């Protein structure tokens, strides 16, 4: 009977927020788990938000998330005990890619420094551009 329950867990899908809850870590720490390559999304789908935009919803297998608790060499207790605003002990396992906002800010600053002028970046919440 336990084998059937384990197989059913492997077929349930959860979001990143729920995965962080299963591991009892902060959602920000979940990004380090993904960036370390310990888990990959099992499914993704597009969800319409408002009239013109969509978001991509990423889902993970519950069984895969639970298996992460048994990963050797990872101090999950230290990750669970981290206070809000403090750096995660999981960050040593992965380097996160810079956000698109950080890349655009860096590009604008480089242009401003090179040409001695002010450069503005603007993001349209309607088009996403």
CNS distance restraints for C-alpha pairs under 8 A (distance, minus, plus):
assign (resid   1 and name CA) (resid   5 and name CA) 6.50 0.50 0.50
assign (resid   2 and name CA) (resid   6 and name CA) 6.18 0.50 0.50
assign (resid   3 and name CA) (resid   7 and name CA) 6.20 0.50 0.50
assign (resid   4 and name CA) (resid   8 and name CA) 6.20 0.50 0.50
assign (resid   5 and name CA) (resid   9 and name CA) 6.29 0.50 0.50
assign (resid   6 and name CA) (resid  10 and name CA) 6.43 0.50 0.50
assign (resid   6 and name CA) (resid  63 and name CA) 7.27 0.50 0.50
assign (resid   7 and name CA) (resid  11 and name CA) 6.70 0.50 0.50
assign (resid   7 and name CA) (resid  63 and name CA) 7.97 0.50 0.50
assign (resid   8 and name CA) (resid  12 and name CA) 6.59 0.50 0.50
assign (resid   9 and name CA) (resid  61 and name CA) 7.60 0.50 0.50
assign (resid   9 and name CA) (resid  62 and name CA) 5.65 0.50 0.50
assign (resid   9 and name CA) (resid  63 and name CA) 5.08 0.50 0.50
assign (resid  10 and name CA) (resid  61 and name CA) 5.68 0.50 0.50
assign (resid  10 and name CA) (resid  62 and name CA) 5.67 0.50 0.50
assign (resid  10 and name CA) (resid  63 and name CA) 4.13 0.50 0.50
assign (resid  10 and name CA) (resid  64 and name CA) 6.73 0.50 0.50
assign (resid  11 and name CA) (resid  61 and name CA) 6.20 0.50 0.50
assign (resid  11 and name CA) (resid  62 and name CA) 7.16 0.50 0.50
assign (resid  11 and name CA) (resid  63 and name CA) 7.40 0.50 0.50
assign (resid  12 and name CA) (resid  61 and name CA) 5.70 0.50 0.50
assign (resid  12 and name CA) (resid  62 and name CA) 5.54 0.50 0.50
assign (resid  12 and name CA) (resid  63 and name CA) 7.60 0.50 0.50
assign (resid  13 and name CA) (resid  42 and name CA) 7.92 0.50 0.50
assign (resid  13 and name CA) (resid  59 and name CA) 5.70 0.50 0.50
assign (resid  13 and name CA) (resid  60 and name CA) 5.29 0.50 0.50
assign (resid  13 and name CA) (resid  61 and name CA) 4.64 0.50 0.50
assign (resid  13 and name CA) (resid  62 and name CA) 5.73 0.50 0.50
assign (resid  14 and name CA) (resid  18 and name CA) 5.86 0.50 0.50
assign (resid  14 and name CA) (resid  19 and name CA) 6.42 0.50 0.50
assign (resid  14 and name CA) (resid  59 and name CA) 5.26 0.50 0.50
assign (resid  14 and name CA) (resid  60 and name CA) 5.32 0.50 0.50
assign (resid  14 and name CA) (resid  61 and name CA) 6.37 0.50 0.50
assign (resid  14 and name CA) (resid  62 and name CA) 6.20 0.50 0.50
assign (resid  15 and name CA) (resid  19 and name CA) 6.14 0.50 0.50
assign (resid  15 and name CA) (resid  57 and name CA) 7.61 0.50 0.50
assign (resid  15 and name CA) (resid  58 and name CA) 6.20 0.50 0.50
assign (resid  15 and name CA) (resid  59 and name CA) 4.81 0.50 0.50
assign (resid  15 and name CA) (resid  60 and name CA) 6.25 0.50 0.50
assign (resid  16 and name CA) (resid  20 and name CA) 6.16 0.50 0.50
assign (resid  16 and name CA) (resid  27 and name CA) 7.38 0.50 0.50
assign (resid  16 and name CA) (resid  30 and name CA) 7.15 0.50 0.50
assign (resid  16 and name CA) (resid  58 and name CA) 7.13 0.50 0.50
assign (resid  16 and name CA) (resid  59 and name CA) 6.87 0.50 0.50
assign (resid  16 and name CA) (resid  60 and name CA) 7.22 0.50 0.50
assign (resid  17 and name CA) (resid  21 and name CA) 6.35 0.50 0.50
assign (resid  17 and name CA) (resid  27 and name CA) 5.93 0.50 0.50
assign (resid  18 and name CA) (resid  22 and name CA) 6.22 0.50 0.50
assign (resid  19 and name CA) (resid  23 and name CA) 6.38 0.50 0.50
assign (resid  19 and name CA) (resid  30 and name CA) 7.77 0.50 0.50
assign (resid  19 and name CA) (resid  60 and name CA) 7.56 0.50 0.50
assign (resid  19 and name CA) (resid  62 and name CA) 7.43 0.50 0.50
assign (resid  19 and name CA) (resid  65 and name CA) 6.31 0.50 0.50
assign (resid  20 and name CA) (resid  24 and name CA) 5.84 0.50 0.50
assign (resid  20 and name CA) (resid  25 and name CA) 5.22 0.50 0.50
assign (resid  20 and name CA) (resid  26 and name CA) 6.09 0.50 0.50
assign (resid  20 and name CA) (resid  27 and name CA) 5.47 0.50 0.50
assign (resid  20 and name CA) (resid  29 and name CA) 7.72 0.50 0.50
assign (resid  20 and name CA) (resid  30 and name CA) 5.83 0.50 0.50
assign (resid  21 and name CA) (resid  25 and name CA) 6.29 0.50 0.50
assign (resid  21 and name CA) (resid  26 and name CA) 7.58 0.50 0.50
assign (resid  21 and name CA) (resid  27 and name CA) 7.93 0.50 0.50
assign (resid  22 and name CA) (resid  65 and name CA) 7.47 0.50 0.50
assign (resid  22 and name CA) (resid  66 and name CA) 7.22 0.50 0.50
assign (resid  23 and name CA) (resid  65 and name CA) 7.54 0.50 0.50
assign (resid  23 and name CA) (resid  66 and name CA) 7.32 0.50 0.50
assign (resid  23 and name CA) (resid  69 and name CA) 6.94 0.50 0.50
assign (resid  24 and name CA) (resid  80 and name CA) 5.96 0.50 0.50
assign (resid  25 and name CA) (resid  29 and name CA) 6.31 0.50 0.50
assign (resid  25 and name CA) (resid  30 and name CA) 7.19 0.50 0.50
assign (resid  25 and name CA) (resid  79 and name CA) 6.30 0.50 0.50
assign (resid  25 and name CA) (resid  80 and name CA) 5.07 0.50 0.50
assign (resid  26 and name CA) (resid  30 and name CA) 6.74 0.50 0.50
assign (resid  26 and name CA) (resid  80 and name CA) 7.58 0.50 0.50
assign (resid  27 and name CA) (resid  31 and name CA) 7.16 0.50 0.50
assign (resid  28 and name CA) (resid  32 and name CA) 7.50 0.50 0.50
assign (resid  29 and name CA) (resid  33 and name CA) 6.74 0.50 0.50
assign (resid  29 and name CA) (resid  79 and name CA) 7.82 0.50 0.50
assign (resid  29 and name CA) (resid  88 and name CA) 6.37 0.50 0.50
assign (resid  29 and name CA) (resid  90 and name CA) 6.74 0.50 0.50
assign (resid  29 and name CA) (resid  91 and name CA) 7.72 0.50 0.50
assign (resid  30 and name CA) (resid  34 and name CA) 6.40 0.50 0.50
assign (resid  31 and name CA) (resid  35 and name CA) 6.04 0.50 0.50
assign (resid  31 and name CA) (resid  96 and name CA) 7.84 0.50 0.50
assign (resid  32 and name CA) (resid  36 and name CA) 5.96 0.50 0.50
assign (resid  32 and name CA) (resid  90 and name CA) 6.06 0.50 0.50
assign (resid  32 and name CA) (resid  91 and name CA) 5.70 0.50 0.50
assign (resid  32 and name CA) (resid  93 and name CA) 7.20 0.50 0.50
assign (resid  32 and name CA) (resid  94 and name CA) 5.81 0.50 0.50
assign (resid  32 and name CA) (resid  95 and name CA) 7.55 0.50 0.50
assign (resid  32 and name CA) (resid  96 and name CA) 7.11 0.50 0.50
assign (resid  33 and name CA) (resid  37 and name CA) 6.81 0.50 0.50
assign (resid  33 and name CA) (resid  38 and name CA) 6.02 0.50 0.50
assign (resid  33 and name CA) (resid  39 and name CA) 7.09 0.50 0.50
assign (resid  33 and name CA) (resid  90 and name CA) 7.18 0.50 0.50
assign (resid  33 and name CA) (resid  93 and name CA) 8.00 0.50 0.50
assign (resid  33 and name CA) (resid  94 and name CA) 7.66 0.50 0.50
assign (resid  34 and name CA) (resid  38 and name CA) 6.07 0.50 0.50
assign (resid  34 and name CA) (resid  39 and name CA) 5.72 0.50 0.50
assign (resid  34 and name CA) (resid  40 and name CA) 6.71 0.50 0.50
assign (resid  35 and name CA) (resid  94 and name CA) 5.40 0.50 0.50
assign (resid  35 and name CA) (resid  95 and name CA) 6.67 0.50 0.50
assign (resid  35 and name CA) (resid  96 and name CA) 6.07 0.50 0.50
assign (resid  36 and name CA) (resid  93 and name CA) 5.64 0.50 0.50
assign (resid  36 and name CA) (resid  94 and name CA) 4.52 0.50 0.50
assign (resid  36 and name CA) (resid  95 and name CA) 7.54 0.50 0.50
assign (resid  38 and name CA) (resid  68 and name CA) 7.60 0.50 0.50
assign (resid  39 and name CA) (resid  64 and name CA) 7.39 0.50 0.50
assign (resid  39 and name CA) (resid  65 and name CA) 7.64 0.50 0.50
assign (resid  40 and name CA) (resid  60 and name CA) 7.26 0.50 0.50
assign (resid  41 and name CA) (resid  58 and name CA) 6.14 0.50 0.50
assign (resid  41 and name CA) (resid  59 and name CA) 5.65 0.50 0.50
assign (resid  41 and name CA) (resid  60 and name CA) 5.01 0.50 0.50
assign (resid  41 and name CA) (resid  61 and name CA) 7.83 0.50 0.50
assign (resid  42 and name CA) (resid  58 and name CA) 7.78 0.50 0.50
assign (resid  42 and name CA) (resid  59 and name CA) 5.88 0.50 0.50
assign (resid  42 and name CA) (resid  60 and name CA) 5.03 0.50 0.50
assign (resid  42 and name CA) (resid  61 and name CA) 6.23 0.50 0.50
assign (resid  43 and name CA) (resid  58 and name CA) 6.13 0.50 0.50
assign (resid  43 and name CA) (resid  59 and name CA) 5.14 0.50 0.50
assign (resid  43 and name CA) (resid  60 and name CA) 6.74 0.50 0.50
assign (resid  44 and name CA) (resid  56 and name CA) 6.59 0.50 0.50
assign (resid  44 and name CA) (resid  57 and name CA) 5.49 0.50 0.50
assign (resid  44 and name CA) (resid  58 and name CA) 4.56 0.50 0.50
assign (resid  44 and name CA) (resid  59 and name CA) 5.95 0.50 0.50
assign (resid  45 and name CA) (resid  56 and name CA) 5.67 0.50 0.50
assign (resid  45 and name CA) (resid  57 and name CA) 5.38 0.50 0.50
assign (resid  45 and name CA) (resid  58 and name CA) 6.86 0.50 0.50
assign (resid  46 and name CA) (resid  54 and name CA) 6.19 0.50 0.50
assign (resid  46 and name CA) (resid  55 and name CA) 5.63 0.50 0.50
assign (resid  46 and name CA) (resid  56 and name CA) 4.57 0.50 0.50
assign (resid  46 and name CA) (resid  57 and name CA) 6.11 0.50 0.50
assign (resid  47 and name CA) (resid  54 and name CA) 5.33 0.50 0.50
assign (resid  47 and name CA) (resid  55 and name CA) 5.32 0.50 0.50
assign (resid  47 and name CA) (resid  56 and name CA) 6.24 0.50 0.50
assign (resid  47 and name CA) (resid  57 and name CA) 6.82 0.50 0.50
assign (resid  48 and name CA) (resid  52 and name CA) 7.81 0.50 0.50
assign (resid  48 and name CA) (resid  53 and name CA) 6.06 0.50 0.50
assign (resid  48 and name CA) (resid  54 and name CA) 4.20 0.50 0.50
assign (resid  48 and name CA) (resid  55 and name CA) 6.43 0.50 0.50
assign (resid  49 and name CA) (resid  53 and name CA) 5.38 0.50 0.50
assign (resid  49 and name CA) (resid  54 and name CA) 5.13 0.50 0.50
assign (resid  49 and name CA) (resid  55 and name CA) 6.74 0.50 0.50
assign (resid  50 and name CA) (resid  54 and name CA) 7.72 0.50 0.50
assign (resid  52 and name CA) (resid 126 and name CA) 6.97 0.50 0.50
assign (resid  52 and name CA) (resid 127 and name CA) 7.69 0.50 0.50
assign (resid  53 and name CA) (resid 126 and name CA) 7.37 0.50 0.50
assign (resid  53 and name CA) (resid 127 and name CA) 7.70 0.50 0.50
assign (resid  60 and name CA) (resid  64 and name CA) 7.35 0.50 0.50
assign (resid  60 and name CA) (resid  65 and name CA) 7.23 0.50 0.50
assign (resid  61 and name CA) (resid  65 and name CA) 6.47 0.50 0.50
assign (resid  62 and name CA) (resid  66 and name CA) 6.24 0.50 0.50
assign (resid  63 and name CA) (resid  67 and name CA) 6.17 0.50 0.50
assign (resid  64 and name CA) (resid  68 and name CA) 6.67 0.50 0.50
assign (resid  65 and name CA) (resid  69 and name CA) 7.56 0.50 0.50
assign (resid  66 and name CA) (resid  70 and name CA) 7.89 0.50 0.50
assign (resid  67 and name CA) (resid  71 and name CA) 7.16 0.50 0.50
assign (resid  69 and name CA) (resid  76 and name CA) 7.29 0.50 0.50
assign (resid  74 and name CA) (resid  90 and name CA) 7.93 0.50 0.50
assign (resid  75 and name CA) (resid  79 and name CA) 6.67 0.50 0.50
assign (resid  76 and name CA) (resid  80 and name CA) 6.13 0.50 0.50
assign (resid  77 and name CA) (resid  81 and name CA) 6.27 0.50 0.50
assign (resid  78 and name CA) (resid  82 and name CA) 6.55 0.50 0.50
assign (resid  78 and name CA) (resid  89 and name CA) 6.86 0.50 0.50
assign (resid  79 and name CA) (resid  88 and name CA) 6.34 0.50 0.50
assign (resid  79 and name CA) (resid  89 and name CA) 5.84 0.50 0.50
assign (resid  79 and name CA) (resid  90 and name CA) 6.72 0.50 0.50
assign (resid  82 and name CA) (resid  86 and name CA) 6.44 0.50 0.50
assign (resid  82 and name CA) (resid  87 and name CA) 7.64 0.50 0.50
assign (resid  82 and name CA) (resid  88 and name CA) 6.71 0.50 0.50
assign (resid  87 and name CA) (resid  91 and name CA) 7.62 0.50 0.50
assign (resid  90 and name CA) (resid  94 and name CA) 7.50 0.50 0.50
assign (resid  91 and name CA) (resid  95 and name CA) 6.90 0.50 0.50
assign (resid  98 and name CA) (resid 102 and name CA) 6.13 0.50 0.50
assign (resid  98 and name CA) (resid 103 and name CA) 6.58 0.50 0.50
assign (resid  99 and name CA) (resid 103 and name CA) 6.39 0.50 0.50
assign (resid 100 and name CA) (resid 104 and name CA) 6.16 0.50 0.50
assign (resid 101 and name CA) (resid 105 and name CA) 6.11 0.50 0.50
assign (resid 102 and name CA) (resid 106 and name CA) 6.09 0.50 0.50
assign (resid 103 and name CA) (resid 107 and name CA) 6.18 0.50 0.50
assign (resid 104 and name CA) (resid 108 and name CA) 6.13 0.50 0.50
assign (resid 104 and name CA) (resid 121 and name CA) 7.39 0.50 0.50
assign (resid 105 and name CA) (resid 109 and name CA) 6.08 0.50 0.50
assign (resid 105 and name CA) (resid 121 and name CA) 7.43 0.50 0.50
assign (resid 106 and name CA) (resid 110 and name CA) 6.12 0.50 0.50
assign (resid 107 and name CA) (resid 111 and name CA) 6.31 0.50 0.50
assign (resid 108 and name CA) (resid 112 and name CA) 6.13 0.50 0.50
assign (resid 108 and name CA) (resid 119 and name CA) 5.74 0.50 0.50
assign (resid 108 and name CA) (resid 120 and name CA) 7.00 0.50 0.50
assign (resid 108 and name CA) (resid 121 and name CA) 7.11 0.50 0.50
assign (resid 109 and name CA) (resid 113 and name CA) 6.07 0.50 0.50
assign (resid 109 and name CA) (resid 119 and name CA) 7.25 0.50 0.50
assign (resid 110 and name CA) (resid 114 and name CA) 6.04 0.50 0.50
assign (resid 111 and name CA) (resid 115 and name CA) 6.06 0.50 0.50
assign (resid 111 and name CA) (resid 116 and name CA) 7.92 0.50 0.50
assign (resid 111 and name CA) (resid 117 and name CA) 7.84 0.50 0.50
assign (resid 111 and name CA) (resid 119 and name CA) 7.09 0.50 0.50
assign (resid 112 and name CA) (resid 116 and name CA) 5.28 0.50 0.50
assign (resid 112 and name CA) (resid 117 and name CA) 4.92 0.50 0.50
assign (resid 112 and name CA) (resid 118 and name CA) 5.50 0.50 0.50
assign (resid 112 and name CA) (resid 119 and name CA) 5.73 0.50 0.50
assign (resid 113 and name CA) (resid 117 and name CA) 7.22 0.50 0.50
assign (resid 123 and name CA) (resid 128 and name CA) 6.82 0.50 0.50
assign (resid 123 and name CA) (resid 129 and name CA) 5.86 0.50 0.50
assign (resid 124 and name CA) (resid 128 and name CA) 5.41 0.50 0.50
assign (resid 124 and name CA) (resid 129 and name CA) 5.53 0.50 0.50
assign (resid 125 and name CA) (resid 129 and name CA) 7.63 0.50 0.50
